[in-house]
Amino acid sequence: MDNGAPTDHDNLNATGTLPKMAAEPGHDDARADLARPEPSRVSDELDEEDNTLRPAFLRKVVEALDAGDQETVYNLVEPLHPADVADLFELIGHDYRAALARAINDLLGSDVLAELNDWVRDDLVEELEPDEVAELAEQMETDDAVALIEDLDEADQQAVLAEMEPEDRAAIESALSFPEESAGRLMSRDVIAVPEHLSVGDLIDYLRRDDDLATEFWEVFVVDVKHRPVGTCQLSWILRAPREIALTDVMKRDQTLIPVTMDQEEVALRFQKYALISAAVVDESGRLVGQITVDDVVHIIQEEASEDILRLSGAGDGDINEPISLTVRTRLSWLVVNLGTAILASSVVGLFQNAIAHFALLAVLMPIVSGMGGNAGTQTLAVVVRAIATNQLTSSNTWWMIMRELRIALTNGLSLGLLIGTGTGLIFGNPHLGMVIAAAMIINNLVAGLAGILVPVGLDRLRVDPAVSSAVFVTTATDTMGFFSFLGLAVVTGLTS
């Protein structure tokens, strides 16, 4: 690739743009294809309030597929934005996806595949030949192409890579060498990097003259002779600065550099913390190897947030397109664990069966204590897991957080204890019973607050994802202590005598 620097050809060739996904023949056509598509031209297909495809439109597509009328299917789908085409594949159901893919033919391009749900995309890719997958991958940004290929079996990966152009294949193989969910997998190699000796005018001339540059970018990275980033220039600065000004005088030297092995969740946190639009990705030696842009980070934030919520419930990925067998296996494993904890809680109740038999009202009221403790523990757990995920809770403020949650738990316990104690005493005409349940409510709320923070923090210190298994331990603690405190206080205070 000839990068032709405005003032120093050889220097820019050594420090110019990184390898990029090959464009299709004809630069004008390629740029048109790579430009962001226009929104859907016809609004009848979309519910404007929910921004989803209308049920009536889905029925038309299904009816046309059932009738084998591919022309009608094509005409219905053709006006849609690629993101809406992706939604159509997800909504229409597994049995119709292959037929829909054949009917719309050339409309099923890289823009659509990049928007597809992972499970749905895997279904479609299985219907394509390796050369067809390779052709689509070559039209995509590097990060999207990697997402397309990384889930394939090893043999299928090699078959697809063998059909790709050498430059594109090398870029994807390099990305696949990095850990999953790392910056190396996420980054795009389509960056613009220039040497630091250029002026603003030199840079503008270079950007206008070189047709092989990336078509969409927000900033230009300035690098030294070893290809290490020394600053960035936003396009707005470049356009407004006089031509004779040196880049080193207008560039921003303070940067947020992303190590190539950084986990994507940490990448998203840095973008959020520093309000980034894009950021340079560097390898172990500090050389610029790619960039990550905010549109990729938006997907990460959504994925990570959904993942943590679903893991707290033991629902796995929670994707409605996930195979039923995998969903059952994931959910059942956690339900079996919950069954064991339920048996543990019931064994505590068994210790007091004589007291319950002597004073049956205890059996009526004890679920209130354990249930309210469980709810309180879940509230604390949700706050703490989120705080850990967003780096709000660190080793420097853990003790402060513990004391904060204990104060909240004590206040809530006193309030709930007063309510339930007064109500129980009045309804059953037994002030003694009211005092016992009030005290048990206070104790279990304190346990819930303590478990809700200590369990996820402890798991995090052990390098275990606190979103995966915290809920089981917290629920076990609140159920067990709820039964034990209520029934134990009833026996100790002579309520069952």
ZIBEL-V598862 format. One record per pair of residues at least 24 apart in sequence whose C-alpha atoms are under 10 Angstrom apart, sorted by the first residue. I is the first residue (numbers start at 1). GAP is how many residues later the second one is. D is the distance in Angstrom with one decimal. If there is no record, write none. Layout:
BEGIN
i-><I/I>
gap-><GAP/GAP>
d-><D/D>
END
This chain:
BEGIN
i-><1/2/2/2/3/3/3/3/3/3/3/3/4/4/4/5/5/5/5/5/5/5/5/5/5/6/6/6/6/6/6/6/6/6/6/7/7/7/7/7/7/7/8/8/8/8/11/11/11/11/12/12/12/12/12/12/12/12/12/13/13/14/14/14/14/14/15/15/15/15/15/15/15/15/15/15/15/15/15/16/16/16/16/16/16/16/16/16/16/17/17/17/17/17/17/17/17/17/17/17/17/17/18/18/18/18/18/18/18/18/18/18/18/18/19/19/19/19/19/19/19/19/19/19/19/19/19/20/20/20/20/20/20/20/20/20/20/20/20/20/20/21/21/21/21/21/21/21/21/21/21/21/21/21/21/21/21/21/22/22/22/22/22/22/22/22/22/22/22/23/23/23/23/23/24/24/27/27/28/30/30/31/31/31/31/32/33/33/34/34/34/34/34/34/34/34/35/35/36/36/36/36/37/37/37/37/37/38/38/38/38/39/39/39/39/39/39/40/40/40/40/40/40/40/40/40/41/41/41/41/42/42/42/42/42/43/43/45/45/45/45/45/46/46/51/52/52/52/52/53/53/53/53/53/53/55/57/58/58/58/59/61/61/61/61/62/62/62/62/62/64/64/65/65/65/65/65/66/66/68/68/69/70/70/70/70/70/70/71/71/72/72/73/73/73/73/74/74/74/74/74/74/74/74/75/75/76/77/77/77/78/78/78/79/80/81/81/82/82/82/82/82/82/82/82/82/82/83/83/83/83/83/83/84/84/84/85/85/85/85/85/86/86/86/86/86/86/86/86/86/87/87/87/87/88/89/89/89/89/89/90/90/90/90/90/90/90/91/93/93/94/94/94/94/97/97/97/98/98/98/98/98/98/101/101/102/108/109/109/109/109/109/110/110/110/110/110/110/110/110/110/110/111/111/111/111/111/113/113/113/113/113/113/114/114/114/114/114/114/114/115/116/117/117/117/118/118/118/118/118/118/119/119/119/119/119/119/120/120/121/121/121/122/122/122/122/125/125/126/126/129/129/129/130/130/130/130/130/130/130/130/130/131/131/131/131/131/131/132/132/133/133/133/133/133/133/134/134/134/134/134/134/134/134/134/135/135/135/135/136/137/137/137/137/137/138/138/138/138/138/138/139/141/141/141/141/142/142/142/142/142/142/142/142/142/142/142/143/143/143/143/143/143/143/143/143/143/143/143/143/144/144/144/144/144/145/145/145/145/145/146/146/146/146/146/146/146/146/146/146/147/147/147/147/149/150/150/150/150/175/178/178/178/179/179/179/179/180/180/180/181/181/181/181/181/181/182/182/182/182/182/182/182/182/182/183/183/183/183/183/183/183/183/183/183/183/183/183/183/183/183/184/184/184/184/184/184/184/184/184/184/184/184/184/184/185/185/185/185/186/186/186/186/186/186/186/186/186/186/186/186/187/187/187/187/187/187/187/187/187/187/187/187/188/188/188/188/188/188/188/188/189/189/189/189/189/189/189/190/190/190/190/190/190/190/190/191/191/191/191/191/191/191/191/191/191/191/191/191/192/192/192/192/192/192/192/192/193/193/193/193/193/193/193/193/193/193/193/193/194/194/194/194/194/194/194/194/194/194/195/195/195/195/195/195/195/195/195/195/195/195/196/196/196/196/196/196/196/196/196/196/196/196/197/197/197/197/197/197/198/198/198/198/198/198/199/199/199/199/199/199/199/199/199/199/199/200/200/200/200/200/200/200/200/200/200/200/200/200/200/200/201/201/201/201/201/201/201/201/201/202/202/202/202/202/203/203/203/203/204/204/204/204/205/217/217/218/218/218/219/219/219/220/220/221/221/221/221/221/221/222/222/222/222/222/222/223/223/224/226/226/226/226/227/227/227/227/227/227/228/228/228/228/228/228/228/228/229/229/229/229/229/229/229/229/229/229/230/230/230/231/231/231/232/232/255/255/256/256/257/257/257/257/257/257/258/258/258/258/258/258/258/259/259/259/259/259/259/259/260/260/260/260/260/260/264/264/264/264/264/265/265/265/265/265/265/265/265/266/266/266/267/267/267/267/268/268/268/268/268/268/268/268/268/268/269/269/269/269/269/269/270/270/271/271/272/272/272/272/273/304/305/305/307/307/308/308/308/308/308/308/308/308/309/309/309/309/309/310/310/311/311/311/311/311/311/311/312/312/312/312/312/312/312/312/312/312/312/313/313/313/313/313/313/314/314/314/314/314/314/314/315/316/334/334/334/335/337/337/338/338/338/338/338/340/341/341/341/341/341/341/341/342/342/342/342/342/343/344/344/344/345/345/345/345/345/345/345/345/345/345/345/346/346/346/347/347/348/348/348/348/348/348/348/348/349/349/349/349/349/351/351/351/352/352/352/352/352/352/353/354/355/355/355/355/355/355/355/356/356/356/356/357/358/358/358/359/359/359/359/360/361/361/362/362/362/362/362/362/362/362/363/363/365/365/365/365/365/365/365/366/366/366/366/366/366/366/366/366/366/367/367/367/367/368/368/368/368/368/369/369/369/369/369/369/369/369/369/369/369/369/369/369/369/369/369/369/369/370/370/370/370/370/370/370/370/370/370/370/370/370/370/370/370/370/371/371/371/371/371/371/372/372/372/372/372/372/372/372/372/373/373/373/373/373/373/373/373/373/373/373/373/373/373/373/373/373/373/373/374/374/374/374/374/374/374/374/374/374/374/374/374/374/375/375/375/375/376/376/376/376/376/376/376/376/376/376/376/376/376/376/377/377/377/377/377/377/377/377/377/377/377/377/377/377/377/377/378/378/378/378/378/378/378/378/378/379/379/379/380/380/380/380/380/380/380/380/380/380/380/381/381/381/381/381/381/381/381/381/381/381/381/381/381/381/382/382/382/382/382/382/383/383/384/384/384/384/384/384/384/384/385/385/385/385/385/385/385/385/385/385/386/386/388/388/388/388/388/388/389/389/389/389/393/394/395/395/398/398/398/401/402/402/402/402/402/402/403/403/404/405/405/405/405/405/405/406/406/406/406/406/406/406/407/407/408/408/408/409/409/409/409/409/409/409/409/409/410/410/410/410/410/410/410/410/411/411/411/412/412/412/412/412/413/413/413/413/413/413/413/413/413/413/413/414/414/414/414/414/414/415/415/416/416/416/417/417/417/417/418/430/432/432/432/432/433/433/433/433/433/433/435/435/436/436/436/436/436/436/436/436/436/436/437/437/437/437/437/437/438/439/439/439/440/440/440/440/440/440/440/440/440/440/441/441/441/442/442/443/443/443/443/443/444/444/444/444/444/444/444/444/444/444/445/445/445/446/447/447/447/447/447/448/448/448/448/448/448/448/449/449/450/450/451/451/451/451/452/452>
gap-><211/208/209/210/191/203/204/206/207/208/209/210/202/205/206/189/190/193/197/198/200/201/202/204/205/192/193/195/196/197/198/199/200/201/203/190/191/192/195/196/198/199/187/189/190/194/183/184/186/214/181/182/183/184/185/186/194/211/213/181/182/180/181/211/212/213/177/178/179/180/181/207/208/209/210/211/212/213/273/175/176/177/178/179/197/205/206/207/211/172/173/174/175/176/177/195/196/197/203/204/272/273/153/170/171/172/173/174/175/195/196/270/271/272/123/148/149/151/152/169/170/171/172/193/194/270/271/118/121/122/147/148/151/168/169/170/171/192/193/194/270/116/117/118/119/120/121/124/144/146/147/148/150/151/167/168/169/193/115/116/117/118/119/142/143/144/145/146/190/115/116/117/189/191/114/115/184/185/183/109/185/180/183/184/185/183/78/106/76/77/105/106/107/180/181/182/180/181/45/46/75/180/43/44/45/46/74/41/42/43/44/40/41/42/43/44/45/37/38/39/40/41/42/43/44/45/37/38/39/40/34/36/37/38/39/36/37/31/32/34/35/39/34/38/33/32/35/36/39/27/31/32/34/35/38/36/31/30/33/34/33/27/31/35/39/30/31/34/37/38/36/39/31/32/34/35/38/30/33/31/35/34/29/30/32/33/34/35/32/33/31/32/26/27/30/31/26/27/28/29/30/31/32/33/28/29/28/26/27/30/26/28/29/28/27/30/31/25/26/27/28/29/30/31/32/33/34/28/29/30/31/32/33/28/31/32/26/27/28/30/31/25/26/27/28/29/30/31/34/35/25/28/29/30/28/27/28/31/32/35/26/27/29/30/31/230/231/230/27/228/26/29/30/227/26/27/30/25/26/27/28/29/30/26/27/25/28/26/27/28/30/31/25/26/27/28/29/30/31/34/35/38/25/28/29/30/33/24/27/31/32/34/35/26/27/29/30/31/33/34/29/32/202/204/205/29/30/33/201/203/204/32/200/201/202/203/204/201/202/26/27/30/26/27/29/30/24/27/26/30/27/30/31/26/27/28/29/30/31/32/33/34/28/29/30/31/32/33/28/31/24/26/27/28/30/31/25/26/27/28/29/30/31/34/35/25/28/29/30/28/24/27/31/32/35/26/27/29/30/31/34/29/46/47/48/49/26/29/30/33/43/44/45/46/47/48/148/28/29/32/40/41/42/43/44/45/46/47/149/153/41/42/43/44/152/26/27/30/40/43/25/26/27/28/29/30/39/40/41/42/25/29/38/39/27/25/26/30/35/85/82/83/84/81/82/83/84/81/83/84/80/81/82/83/84/119/77/78/79/80/81/82/83/84/85/75/76/77/78/79/80/81/82/83/84/85/98/99/107/108/109/74/75/76/77/78/79/80/97/98/99/105/106/107/108/75/76/78/79/74/77/78/81/95/104/105/106/107/110/111/114/71/73/77/92/93/94/102/103/104/105/106/109/92/93/101/102/103/104/105/108/25/92/99/100/101/102/103/24/25/26/27/99/100/101/102/24/25/26/27/28/29/30/89/97/98/99/100/101/25/26/27/28/29/30/98/99/26/27/28/29/30/31/34/35/36/39/95/97/26/27/28/29/30/31/33/35/38/53/26/27/28/29/30/31/32/33/34/35/52/53/25/26/27/28/29/33/34/35/50/51/52/55/25/26/27/49/50/51/24/46/47/48/49/50/39/42/43/44/45/46/47/48/49/50/51/33/37/38/39/40/41/42/43/44/45/46/47/48/49/50/37/38/40/41/42/43/44/45/46/41/42/43/44/45/35/40/43/44/31/34/35/39/38/61/76/59/60/75/58/59/60/31/60/30/31/58/59/67/70/25/26/29/30/31/66/64/65/63/59/60/61/62/55/58/59/60/61/62/52/54/55/57/58/59/60/61/24/26/28/51/52/53/57/58/59/60/24/25/58/24/25/49/47/48/24/25/24/25/24/25/26/29/31/34/24/25/28/30/32/33/34/24/25/26/27/28/29/30/24/26/28/29/30/31/32/33/36/37/40/32/35/36/38/39/40/124/125/123/124/125/25/30/33/34/24/26/28/29/30/31/32/33/36/122/28/31/32/120/121/122/27/120/26/27/25/26/29/118/117/85/81/84/160/161/74/77/78/81/157/158/159/160/73/76/77/158/159/157/158/154/155/156/157/158/159/160/66/69/70/73/154/155/156/157/158/159/160/154/155/156/157/158/159/24/153/154/155/156/157/158/153/152/134/135/138/137/132/135/133/134/135/137/138/136/131/132/134/135/136/138/139/130/133/134/137/138/133/132/135/136/25/130/131/132/133/134/135/136/137/138/139/133/134/137/133/136/131/132/133/134/135/136/139/140/131/134/135/138/139/133/136/137/131/132/135/136/138/139/134/142/132/133/135/136/140/141/142/131/134/135/140/139/137/138/139/131/136/137/138/136/67/72/71/75/121/124/125/128/133/134/120/124/55/59/68/72/118/121/122/71/74/75/113/116/117/118/119/120/121/112/115/116/119/52/69/73/114/115/47/48/51/68/69/70/71/72/73/74/75/76/109/110/112/113/114/116/117/70/71/74/75/78/105/106/107/108/109/110/111/112/113/114/115/116/73/104/107/108/111/112/41/44/69/72/73/76/106/107/110/36/40/67/68/69/70/71/72/73/74/75/76/101/102/104/105/106/108/109/70/71/73/74/75/78/97/100/101/102/103/104/105/108/70/73/100/103/32/33/36/37/68/69/70/71/72/73/76/98/99/102/32/67/68/69/70/71/72/73/74/75/76/94/97/98/100/101/70/71/73/74/92/93/96/97/100/69/70/73/25/26/28/29/68/69/70/71/72/73/94/67/68/69/70/71/72/73/74/75/76/85/86/89/90/93/70/71/74/85/88/89/69/70/68/69/70/71/72/73/82/83/67/68/70/71/72/75/80/81/82/85/80/81/68/69/72/77/78/79/71/76/77/78/64/63/62/66/55/56/59/52/47/48/49/50/51/52/46/47/45/41/43/44/45/47/48/39/40/41/42/43/44/47/39/42/37/38/41/33/34/35/36/37/38/39/40/41/31/32/33/34/35/36/37/39/31/34/35/29/30/33/34/37/25/26/27/28/29/30/31/32/33/35/36/24/25/27/28/29/31/26/27/25/26/29/24/25/26/28/24/65/58/61/62/63/53/56/57/60/62/63/54/55/49/50/51/52/53/54/55/56/57/59/45/48/49/50/52/53/48/46/47/50/41/42/43/44/45/46/47/48/49/50/41/44/45/40/43/35/38/39/42/43/33/34/35/36/37/38/39/40/41/42/33/36/37/32/27/30/31/34/35/26/27/29/30/31/33/34/25/29/24/27/24/25/26/27/25/26>
d-><7.9/8.4/9.9/8.5/10.0/8.4/9.9/9.3/6.6/9.1/7.8/8.5/7.6/8.7/7.5/8.5/9.2/9.0/8.0/8.5/8.9/6.3/9.6/9.5/9.0/8.3/9.6/9.0/5.4/7.3/9.1/6.7/5.7/9.5/9.0/9.2/7.4/9.3/6.9/9.4/9.9/9.3/9.3/9.3/8.8/9.8/8.9/7.2/9.7/8.0/8.5/6.2/6.2/9.8/10.0/9.6/9.9/10.0/9.4/9.1/9.6/9.3/9.0/8.0/9.0/8.1/9.5/6.5/6.1/6.3/9.8/9.1/7.1/7.8/6.9/7.9/5.7/9.2/9.6/8.9/6.7/5.0/5.3/7.5/9.6/9.6/9.5/8.8/8.7/8.6/7.3/5.9/4.8/5.3/7.5/8.9/7.1/8.5/10.0/9.6/9.8/9.6/9.8/9.7/6.0/6.4/6.3/7.3/7.7/9.3/9.7/8.7/7.2/7.5/9.9/7.0/8.0/9.1/7.2/9.9/6.4/6.9/8.6/9.9/9.8/9.4/9.4/9.8/8.2/7.5/7.8/7.2/7.7/8.4/5.8/5.0/8.1/8.7/8.4/7.7/9.9/8.7/6.0/7.1/7.1/6.4/6.4/9.2/9.3/7.6/5.5/9.1/7.9/9.3/9.4/8.2/7.5/9.3/9.9/6.3/7.2/9.0/9.5/10.0/8.0/10.0/7.8/6.7/9.0/7.7/6.8/9.3/8.4/9.8/8.6/7.4/7.2/8.4/9.5/9.2/9.6/9.7/9.5/6.8/9.7/9.8/9.5/9.0/9.7/8.7/8.2/8.6/9.4/9.9/7.6/8.8/7.8/8.2/9.8/9.7/9.0/9.5/9.7/6.7/7.5/9.6/8.7/9.7/9.1/6.8/9.3/8.8/7.4/5.4/8.7/9.2/9.2/9.9/9.1/5.6/4.6/4.9/8.7/9.6/8.1/10.0/9.4/5.6/7.0/8.2/9.9/9.9/6.3/7.5/9.8/9.3/9.1/8.7/9.2/9.2/8.2/9.5/9.2/8.7/9.2/7.8/7.9/9.3/10.0/9.9/7.4/9.4/7.7/7.3/8.7/9.7/9.7/7.6/8.1/7.0/9.1/9.3/8.6/9.7/8.6/7.6/9.8/7.6/10.0/8.9/9.8/10.0/7.6/9.9/7.0/7.1/8.2/8.9/9.3/8.8/8.9/8.4/8.8/8.3/8.2/4.9/7.5/9.7/7.3/8.4/8.9/9.7/10.0/7.7/6.4/6.9/8.8/9.9/9.7/6.2/5.0/8.2/9.7/8.3/9.9/8.6/9.4/9.6/7.3/8.3/7.8/9.8/7.0/10.0/9.6/9.2/8.6/8.3/8.4/8.3/9.0/5.9/4.7/8.5/9.0/7.5/9.4/7.8/6.2/9.0/8.7/5.7/7.8/8.4/8.9/9.7/9.5/6.5/9.4/8.8/8.8/9.0/5.5/7.1/8.6/5.9/5.1/7.9/9.0/9.1/9.2/8.3/7.4/8.6/9.6/7.9/9.1/7.4/9.0/9.4/7.6/7.2/9.2/6.5/9.2/9.4/7.7/9.5/9.3/8.8/8.1/8.2/9.6/8.7/8.2/7.3/9.8/8.4/6.7/9.9/9.7/7.1/9.8/9.0/9.8/9.7/9.2/9.5/6.5/9.4/8.3/9.1/9.0/5.4/6.9/8.6/6.2/5.6/8.9/8.6/8.6/9.6/9.2/8.7/7.4/9.7/9.3/9.4/9.1/8.5/9.3/9.7/7.8/7.8/9.1/9.5/5.8/8.1/8.2/7.7/9.2/9.8/9.0/8.0/9.9/8.5/8.4/8.7/9.5/8.7/9.1/9.7/8.5/9.3/6.0/6.2/8.4/6.8/8.7/9.9/7.7/9.8/8.1/9.4/7.6/7.8/9.2/8.7/8.8/9.4/9.6/9.3/8.4/7.3/8.5/9.1/5.9/4.6/8.3/8.6/7.0/9.5/8.2/6.3/8.9/8.6/5.6/7.8/8.4/8.9/9.9/9.6/6.5/9.2/8.8/9.3/8.9/5.3/6.8/8.4/5.9/5.5/8.8/9.6/9.3/9.0/8.1/7.3/9.4/9.9/9.5/8.3/8.7/9.7/9.5/7.2/8.0/10.0/6.7/8.9/10.0/9.9/9.4/6.6/8.3/7.8/8.2/7.3/6.7/8.3/8.9/8.6/7.6/5.4/6.5/7.8/10.0/9.8/8.3/8.1/9.8/8.8/6.4/5.3/5.8/5.4/8.2/9.9/9.3/8.9/9.3/8.2/9.4/8.6/9.5/9.8/7.4/9.9/10.0/9.9/9.2/6.0/8.6/9.8/7.0/7.0/6.9/8.3/9.8/9.9/9.8/9.5/8.0/8.5/9.0/9.5/7.0/9.0/9.3/9.7/7.9/6.9/9.9/9.4/7.0/9.1/8.6/9.3/8.4/9.0/9.0/8.5/5.9/5.4/8.1/9.3/9.2/7.0/5.4/5.4/4.4/5.1/8.5/9.2/8.5/7.3/7.1/5.0/5.8/5.5/6.2/5.8/9.4/9.3/7.2/10.0/7.3/9.4/9.3/8.9/7.7/9.5/8.3/4.8/6.1/7.9/9.1/9.1/7.8/9.1/8.9/8.8/8.2/9.3/9.4/8.4/8.8/9.7/8.9/9.2/9.6/7.5/9.7/9.9/9.5/8.8/6.9/9.4/7.5/8.9/9.5/9.8/8.4/9.9/9.5/8.9/7.2/8.7/5.8/5.3/4.8/8.0/8.5/9.8/9.1/8.7/5.4/5.4/6.2/8.3/9.6/9.4/9.3/9.5/6.6/4.3/6.5/8.9/5.6/8.8/8.8/8.6/9.4/6.9/7.6/9.9/9.8/9.2/7.5/9.8/8.8/7.6/7.8/8.8/9.2/8.6/6.2/6.5/9.5/8.0/9.8/7.9/5.4/6.2/8.6/9.2/9.5/9.4/6.0/4.7/5.6/6.4/9.7/8.4/9.7/8.3/9.2/8.5/9.8/7.5/6.5/5.1/6.1/8.5/9.9/9.0/9.5/9.9/9.7/8.7/5.7/5.3/5.9/7.1/9.9/8.3/9.9/9.4/9.5/9.1/9.9/9.2/5.6/6.0/6.2/8.5/9.4/8.0/8.6/8.4/6.5/6.4/9.4/9.2/9.6/8.9/7.2/7.2/7.5/9.3/9.5/9.0/6.2/6.0/8.3/9.8/10.0/9.2/6.7/5.9/5.6/4.1/5.2/8.2/9.1/9.6/9.8/9.4/6.3/8.5/9.6/7.0/6.9/4.8/6.3/5.7/5.9/5.7/9.4/9.6/8.6/8.7/9.5/8.9/7.5/4.0/6.1/7.7/8.6/9.3/7.6/8.5/9.8/9.2/9.3/8.4/8.8/9.7/8.4/9.9/7.7/8.2/8.2/9.9/8.9/9.0/7.7/7.4/8.9/9.0/7.7/9.2/9.2/10.0/8.9/9.7/9.4/7.8/8.8/9.6/8.1/8.4/7.9/9.4/9.2/9.8/8.7/7.9/9.4/9.5/8.9/7.0/9.2/9.8/9.9/8.2/5.3/6.1/8.9/9.9/7.9/9.5/8.4/5.7/4.3/5.5/9.1/9.0/8.7/8.6/7.7/9.3/8.3/7.8/7.0/6.1/9.8/8.3/8.2/9.9/6.7/10.0/9.8/9.3/9.1/7.8/8.2/7.3/9.1/6.0/6.7/10.0/9.0/9.2/9.3/6.1/8.7/9.8/9.7/9.5/8.4/8.5/6.1/7.3/9.9/8.2/10.0/9.7/9.8/7.6/9.6/9.6/8.1/8.7/9.7/9.9/8.2/7.0/9.1/9.1/8.8/6.9/7.4/9.4/6.9/9.7/8.1/8.9/8.8/8.5/9.0/8.8/7.6/8.9/9.7/9.9/8.6/9.0/5.5/7.9/9.4/6.7/6.4/9.4/9.3/9.1/9.9/8.5/8.6/6.5/7.9/9.9/9.7/7.5/9.6/9.0/9.7/9.4/9.4/9.4/9.0/8.7/8.9/8.5/9.4/9.4/8.1/8.4/8.8/9.1/8.8/5.4/7.6/8.4/9.5/9.4/7.5/9.3/8.4/8.6/9.4/9.0/5.5/4.9/7.7/9.3/9.0/9.4/9.0/8.3/9.1/8.4/5.1/5.8/6.9/7.1/5.9/8.6/8.8/8.3/8.9/9.6/7.2/8.9/9.8/9.0/7.0/7.8/10.0/8.5/8.9/9.7/8.9/9.9/8.9/8.5/9.8/9.9/7.7/9.7/6.6/9.4/9.0/8.5/9.5/7.7/8.4/8.3/5.7/9.2/9.0/8.9/10.0/9.2/7.4/8.3/8.9/9.8/7.9/9.2/7.4/9.8/9.8/7.0/8.7/9.2/6.0/4.8/8.5/9.2/7.5/8.9/8.9/8.0/8.6/8.9/9.9/9.4/6.6/8.8/9.8/6.8/6.4/9.2/9.9/8.6/6.4/7.4/7.8/9.9/9.0/9.2/9.5/9.4/8.7/6.7/7.9/9.8/8.4/9.5/9.2/7.9/9.4/8.3/7.0/9.0/5.9/8.4/8.2/9.6/9.7/8.0/9.2/9.8/6.2/8.0/9.5/8.2/5.8/8.7/9.4/9.3/9.3/8.9/9.4/9.9/8.3/7.3/8.3/9.9/9.2/9.8/9.2/9.9/9.0/9.8/8.0/9.9/9.0/10.0/8.2/9.4/9.9/9.8/7.5/6.2/9.4/9.6/6.6/7.6/8.6/8.2/7.8/9.8/9.1/9.1/8.7/8.7/9.6/9.9/9.5/9.5/7.4/9.0/10.0/6.9/5.6/9.2/9.6/7.2/8.9/8.8/8.3/9.2/5.4/7.3/8.9/7.4/9.3/8.4/7.4/9.3/9.8/9.0/9.7/9.4/6.0/4.8/7.6/7.6/4.4/6.3/9.5/9.6/9.0/9.8/9.3/8.1/7.3/8.1/10.0/9.5/8.9/7.9/8.4/7.8/9.3/8.7/9.4/8.8/9.8/9.1/9.8/7.5/9.2/9.1/5.5/5.3/8.6/7.9/5.7/8.7/9.6/8.4/9.1/5.4/7.3/8.8/6.9/8.8/8.6/9.8/6.8/9.9/9.6/9.5/7.6/5.6/8.6/8.5/5.5/6.8/8.9/9.3/8.4/8.8/9.0/10.0/7.8/8.7/9.3/9.1/6.6/9.2/9.5/6.0/7.0/8.4/10.0/9.9/8.9/9.1/9.3/7.6/9.2/8.1/4.3/5.7/8.2/7.0/5.1/8.7/8.6/6.4/7.2/9.0/7.2/8.1/9.0/9.7/6.9/9.6/7.2/7.6/7.9/9.9/9.2/8.7/7.9/7.3/10.0/9.5/8.9/7.7/6.1/8.7/8.5/5.0/6.6/9.8/9.0/8.3/9.7/8.1/4.5/6.2/9.2/8.4/7.2/9.8/9.3/9.0/7.6/7.4/8.0/8.2/9.4/9.7/8.8/9.8/9.2/8.8/8.7/7.4/6.0/9.2/9.6/7.1/7.9/9.3/9.8/9.2/8.5/9.9/6.6/8.3/9.4/9.3/6.6/6.4/8.9/9.9/9.0/8.5/7.9/8.2/9.9/8.6/9.8/10.0/9.6/9.2/9.2/8.9/9.1/9.2/9.3/9.0/9.4/8.2/8.0/8.3/7.1/9.9/9.5/6.6/7.8/9.7/9.1/9.5/8.8/9.6/5.8/7.3/8.7/7.7/8.8/6.3/8.8/9.1/5.8/6.5/9.4/8.7/8.8/9.2/8.8/7.8/8.1/9.3/9.0/5.5/5.3/8.4/7.5/5.4/8.3/9.9/6.7/8.4/9.7/6.8/6.0/9.7/8.5/8.7/9.1/9.4/9.3/7.9/7.2/9.0/10.0/8.3/8.7/9.0/5.9/4.2/7.4/7.8/5.3/7.2/10.0/10.0/7.8/8.5/7.9/5.8/9.4/8.9/9.4/8.6/7.0/7.7/9.2/5.3/6.0/9.5/9.5/9.2/9.9/9.0/8.7/9.4/7.1/9.9/9.8/7.7/9.7/7.1/9.8/9.6/9.6/9.0/6.7/8.8/9.4/6.2/6.3/9.9/10.0/8.1/8.5/9.9/8.8/6.1/9.1/8.4/8.5/8.9/8.3/7.9/8.2/8.8/6.8/8.6/8.7/5.3/5.0/8.6/9.1/7.4/9.5/7.6/8.5/7.9/9.8/9.7/9.8/8.2/8.0/7.2/9.1/8.9/6.3/8.6/9.3/6.2/5.4/9.1/9.4/7.4/9.0/8.1/9.7/8.8/9.5/9.1/7.4/6.6/7.5/8.8/7.1/8.4/7.4/5.7/9.4/9.1/9.4/9.4/9.5/9.2/9.8/8.9/9.7/7.0/8.1/9.5/9.6>
END
